[in-house]
Amino acid sequence: MDPVALACAVVSVTVLLYGAPVVRDCLRARLPAAPVDPYRAAAGRWLTEDDIQAAAAQLLLDGLVTINHRGNLALTETGADVARTAGHPLPDALLAALRRRSASTTLGIIAFHDPVFRAAHAEFHGVVRARRARTTRSCLAATGVLLLTGELAFVGAALVDRLPQGPAQWAATAATGLAALAQFGFLGRYGGRPGADSHRVAASEPYVPPAPHPALVELSEKAPEAAARLRAGRLRTTRRRNRGRRRRRGRGTATARID
């Protein structure tokens, strides 16, 4: 293959490989930061301060549910009305979980043992979509690594195919070799797990916990006793007594009591 033509092709590919991430980062820097949903931000907090806790606090503030001294959540008349919504997917999912029950229960039991609510919670945070996106990026990255490896093998074979003739071909061969080395370095840096660099940068930055959800702050100020009961109910995750399920015959009325 003509060394000059090979050099033009290899140098162009190298410029494209190194230039695309720079252009992408510049475009991202110019775009305004999208506002973060408070429930998504609260997902990284402690158990009794996370997004599920905030959703229950919002339902309490809106008067859609009540909470007793044992931490059991129960629907109010307004909350039992199926036409009433909380105005956000996550509180709505929690409200729907309470409507599916015939007796009050703790937030911890719903959060850990209600598969419908857990699926709605995962869907709200885009867990399924994120997994699909990661799988797609991994497939594309693997395909790119294979293509780049094949291109480097072809370039190596072309370089040793014949000796260059004249200064122009020697210069083109040198440029091709340098570009191939640069591509090999790019392969070693970006050819691994997608997003590895961003994870390393994030790991080097100090962790700043997100601020508490506004609903939790408001509930603690307006009804500190209800906030304490809600925290206690979140920690109760065991399945005991009836919890609104159909009673079994021959077990008396003891199983009819709520949590």
N, C-alpha and C positions, 0 to 999 in steps of 0.2 A: 504494500500500500504506500502511496505517496506520503512521505513524512510531513510535508507542509499541510496537506489536507487532513492528515491524522491529528496534527497539532491544533489546527483550527477547531476540529470537532471536540477533542479532549479538553482544551482550554475553555471552550464554550460551556461544556457540561460542568466543569469545575466552578466557573463563575456563577452558573445557575444554582448549583448546590449550596454555595456559600452566600449567595445573594438573596435567595428566597427567605431564609430565616430572618435576615436583617430587615427586609421589606415587611415581613409579617409583624415583627416586633414594633416597627415604626407605625404601622397602621393601628396596632392595638394601643399604642401610647397616645395616638391622636383621638381615639374613640373615648367618649365620656363613660365613666364607670356607671354600670347599671345599678339601680337601687336594690339592696338585698332585702328580701322578705324577712321580717322579724322572726317568723317561725323557723325559717331556714337557718338564720343566725343562731337561734337558741338551741338548735339541735346538738351543738357541740358542748353544751354545758352539762353540769352534774345532773343526776337522775331527777331530783326534786326541783330542778330549775330549767329543765329542757323544754322542747317545743310541745310535748304532750302535756306537761304540767301547765304550760301557758295556755293551751287550748281549753283545759278544764277551768282555769282561772277566768278566762274570757266568758265561758258559759255561766259561771257563777256571777260575774259582774253584769251580764245581760239579763239575769233573772230567769234563765232557761233551766237551771238545775239548782238543787240545794244539797247541802252536805251536813250529815249529822255528826255526833260526837265520836263515832267510830270510824269516820272517814268514808262513809258510804255516800255515793252520789245518787240522787233521785231526781226524776223529771218534775218540773212544775207544770201547772196547767198550760202555761204558754209553751214550755218546751215539749209537751206531749203533742202539740198541734203540728201535724206533719207539714203544714204549709209554712211554718216558721223556720227560717234558716239562721245560721250564725254569721253568714256573710263571708266565710273563708273555708276553703276545702278541709283543713285539718280540724277545726272545731265542729264543722258539719259532720265529719266522719265520726268524731267522738259522740256527737249528739245522736247520730243514727245507731251507734252501738248501744247507747242507753235505751233507745226506743225499741230495740230488738229484745229487751229483757222485760220480764214481768215483775222484777223486784230490783231494789237498789243494790249497788255493788261498788267496790273500790276501784279507783283509777288504776291501781297496780294490776288487778285481775284483768281489766280490759286491755291494758297495754301489753301484757305478757301472754294472755290466753285467748284473745279474740282474733281469730285468723283474718276475718274480714277487715277489721280495723287495722291490723298489722299490714295487710296488703294495701289498703288505702294510704297508710302512712308511708310505705315504701314508694308508692306511685307518686305521692306528692313531692317527695324528695328526689324523684327521678332515678331511683336505684336501678330499675329495669332498663331505662334508656341509657343510663351511664354504663351499665355492663355491655349493652349492645355497642355503644360508641367505642368503648375500650377494645372490644373484640374486633371491630372494623379497623380501628387504628393499628392494632397489632398485625392484622392480615396485610394491610397496606405497607406497614413498615417492613414486614418479612419479604413482601414482593419487591420493595425498593432495594433491600439489601441483596437479594438474589440478582436483580438487574445490574446493580452497581458492581457486584463481584464478577459477573459475567463480562461486563465492559472492561474491568481492570485486567481480566485474563486475556481478553482480545487485544488490549493495548500492549500488554507485555509480550504477547506472541508477535505482534506487528513490529515492535521495537527491535527484536532480535532476528527478524526475518532476513534483513539485509543491512549492510553498512550504508550510512548516509554518504551522499556524493555532493561535495561543495559546501560552502559556508552556510547557505540558506537551509539546506537539509540538516546540517549539524545543529544549527540554531533551533530549527523546528523540532528536532529530536530531543534536544535539551529541554525545550518548553514542554514537550509531551511528557517527559520523565518527571519534571517538577509538578506538572498538573496531576499526574497519576499518583505521586506521593501525597499531594494535597487531598486527593479523593480518598486515598487509603486512610489518611488521618481523619477525614470526615466520617468514614465508615466506622472507625474505632470510637469516635465521639458520639455520633448520633445513631449508630446502627444497633444500639442495645434496646433496652426497654423504653417505649415511648414515654416522654415526660420525665425522664430520669434527671435531666438538668434542672427542671423546675422543682423537682422534689429536693435536690441537693441545695438549691437556693433557699427554698422554704425551710429546710432543716437548719440552715445557718442563721436564720432570722429568729429573734426572741419571740416566744409564744405570748400572744396577748389574748386573754379570754374575752369572748364577746360579752357585750353588756346584757344585763337581765332583760327579759321580755317586758314591755310596758304593762301588760296585763298582770304579771306577777307583782310588779312594783305597786301598781294601783290597788290590787287586792290586799297586799300586805299593809298598805296605808289605811284603806277604808275598813277592812275586816280582817285584822290580824288573827283572830281566832279561827276564821274559816281557812285562812292560808295555812295555819298550823295543822288543822284537820286534813287539809288536802295533802300536805307533806306526809302525814302519818298514813293516809289511805294509799298513797303511791307506793309505800314500802310494804303494804300488805298484798302479797301476790299468791297466797295459798288458796286453794279451792276448798272451802269448808261450807257445810250446810247447803241450803237449797239454792240460793242465789237466783231465784226466779225460774228455776227449771221445774219440770213436771215432777211431782212427788211420786215416789214409789209406794206401792201398797205394803201395808204391814209395818211401816216404820213410824207411825204416829205423827204427831204434829210437830215434833222437834225439828224435822227436816224442813218444815215450812218457814222457819224463821230466816230472816235475811241476814246477810253478813253484818 
